[in-house]
Amino acid sequence: MLPGRDDEVTMYFQHSDAIWRDFPELAPGLIFAPGISTDVSVDDRLARFGEIAAKRLAIASEGELPEIQAWRRAFSKMGLKPTRYRCASESLLRRFRKEGSLPRLHPVIDLCNAVSIAYAIPVAVFDASRISEYVEVRHAAGDETYLTFSGETEHPPAGEVIFADALGNAHARRWTNRQSGYSAIRDTTTDVLIVAEALHDTARQDIESLTATLSDELSTLWPVTPKSAILAPSAPRFEFAGT
């Protein structure tokens, strides 16, 4: 998507009132970056952020980190067993601790995963062209559709926290547990929506740091000008340009 195109529409991301009510400690950071491609190297960034994660894991396991403990409490509050369903950053940290590295998928995914383990905060990245009108983090009605990475279709049960769009696509299940294959980043992806969310005591300042760091990395690696914001109950919506 190029600036000034006639087919641009205004899209948005937000959390439902019920999510803000149940999790007032929530601090979300949003980034929209149009113009992403695969022809960049992120090797030095992965090494730098991986070193930060390794130093933290040398002192405490991922389950002992305050960022992860806060998400475990949230999963318990949602009725999920936190050692069965883990937030994305905990899953990445577990794999990084065991294997010493993370799988390489796409430069922007690899960068977001590296930032995620450095901060121990879930970072989701979506192909914005696969989103219909908006994304709202809300409780499922029970009729939404979730596409797994293996191509299977699921319907999250009513009450589960999902990332839903206007067509009832569930772009993530169990909040920060697992993204959908439907809006996964592909080699043809150009416009990305990045969502980072935290719940721990210093969540807001850490999200501000993460969002600024990731925005700087994006604008350094690609010829893009990211748009970013930190959301709050008083300013709950992030608007971005879609097609």
C-alpha positions, 0 to 999 in steps of 0.5 A: 500500500502506497501513501495517497492511494485511492483505495485506502480505508481507515481501519482500527484496533481496539479492546472491548470495554469488558477486557478493559474492565477485567484487566485494568492493568493492561498496557497495549502498544500498537504499530502499523508499518506499510512497505515491509519486504523480505530483502533485509537481513536482521541477523545482528538484531536477532543476536543483540536481542537474543543476548538480552533474553539469554542474560535474563534466563541465566538469572531466572526461568521464563516462568519466574519473570514478572511479565510472564507471571502476569500473563499466567495470572490472566490466563488463570482468570480466563479459566485456562490452565497457564501451564497448558496454554501459554502466552506467546512470549513464554512459549518463545522463551521456553524454546529459546532456552532449550534450543538457543535460537528461534526458527527463522520465518520472515525478517519481520516475524524474526525481528518481532520474536527477538524483541518479544523474548528480550522484553518477555512480552507477547508481540503479534504481527499480522498481515493487515491486508487479511483484516476486515475493517478492524480488530477487536480483542473481545470475548467470542460469541461462538460463531467466529472462524479461526484458521490453524496453521495446518489449514484446519478450521476451528470455532472458538467457544463463546467467552474465549478472548479472541482477536476478531474482525468485521467478518468474524475471523478470529486472528488469535485465540486465547488472547495472546496464546496463538495467532491464526494462519489466516493473517500470518505474514507471507513473503508477499506481505507488505503492510503489517499490524504489530500488537504488544500487550503487557499486564505486569507492574511496569507494563506501561513503561516497558510497552513504551520502550518496546514500541519505540525500539521496534519502531526504530528497528523497522524504520532502520531496516525498511524504508517505512515510517511506522505509526505507533500508539500506546492505548489506554481506557481513555484512548482505546482505539488505534487507527491505521490505513488499510485497503 
